[in-house]
Amino acid sequence: MTPDRATRRKRRRIRLAIRRTSALAAAIAFFFAWGTIGAIETDAVSLVEGTVRTFGLLFIGTGFAFVGGAFRNPTERRSKHEVHRDTVGRPGRTSRQKSSSAW
């Protein structure tokens, strides 16, 4: 394995670890916000303090979800796997489409 490939694999593993950790942090922030809402309903926390906490936690969770890749367009990630026309098969359909059924 060349050093360039090893570097790319290492960077890919690091990127994947960051995305997974960010997704976990987003889930934890969501559950903390949910718990704060429950505390507001049971009057354990005042309404103003609970609202500030809830919106802060949702803002933080949304940021972590963005870093984790939750808002990416799936067509951007799959640009290498586009559907191509099958020149050998039937010219009217792509290789990913089902064949026409005859009821």
Summary of the structure (lengths in Angstrom):
residues: 103
radius of gyration: 23.2
end to end distance: 53.1
largest distance: 69.3
contacts: 215
relative contact order: 0.10
helix: 66%
strand: 2%
